[in-house]
Amino acid sequence: MKKIIAISCFFIISTSANNKISSDVKNIFKIEYVFLQKNENIEYYRKEINRAFSLLKKKKKFIDLELLQNEKAQILSIAFPEILRYNSYSDYLETSSNRILYVNKGKEASDFSTGYFQMKPSFLEDLENYVAATESLKDYQWIIISKKNEKETRKERINRLGDFRWQLRYLKVFWFVSEYKYQNMNFKTTQDKIRFYATAYNYGFTKPESEITKYQFLQKFHPGQNTDALKFAFADFSIDFLKTYSIFFN
């Protein structure tokens, strides 16, 4: 009888200990899960995002002059993720060498990203061509460089790329091109529309709509050059900008 009681007590103690260990393990997994969730959120890049916002905030007087009041924040949100990758020093070095190549030989020789919004010469060319071919967008034909030979036109295009106000103007024209080009798409919310426009800006607005739609949630974008860094969709940063900073520009 005593032996049975002893065994029972041992079983109860063992079960209690195992339950405690099991509970501790569960708590550890729970803590790790919450930790991972928090770090996989876009807050992971809040420092870089705040830096990008600070750079943009310093240009507010130009933004107020160039962009329409009602759509200002939405237009900025489209290209905002590119500012996370902007570095004035490296931008200067890269632009100095690449602009000569582009002016002399065109985008096939050098098609580089530059400025706050990391625009490429080919992006400007695509915008110019689309506006020129679309009667409904004739009000924006002022972006087309005329009465110059090909080399002079490329030089003028490069000079514009180096000017923040001109980048704002091209971004504004891109907004109206998108409003026309995607007018038949059924966006349920403003955020849905911005997500698509931002993806088109990053992926290429000349690409088929089906490709842009597929690309908009692919997690391939991150600030900096570290290929192992945590990645998000490009437009995730656009949506965060709308939610967090748009009030400053409205």
Secondary structure, DSSP 8 states (H G I E B T S, - for coil): -HHHHHHHHHHHHHHHHHHHHHHHHHHHHHHHHHHHHHHTSGGGGHHHHHHHHHHHHTTHHHHHHHS-TTTHHHHHHHHHHHHTT--HHHHHHHHHHHHHHHHHH-TTT----BTTTTB-HHHHHHHHHHHHT-GGGGGGGGGS--SS-HHHHHHHHHHHHT-HHHHHHHHHHHHHHHHHHTTTS--SSHHHHHHHHHHHHHH-TTS-HHHHHHHTT---B-SSS-TTS--B-HHHHHHHHHHHTHHHH-
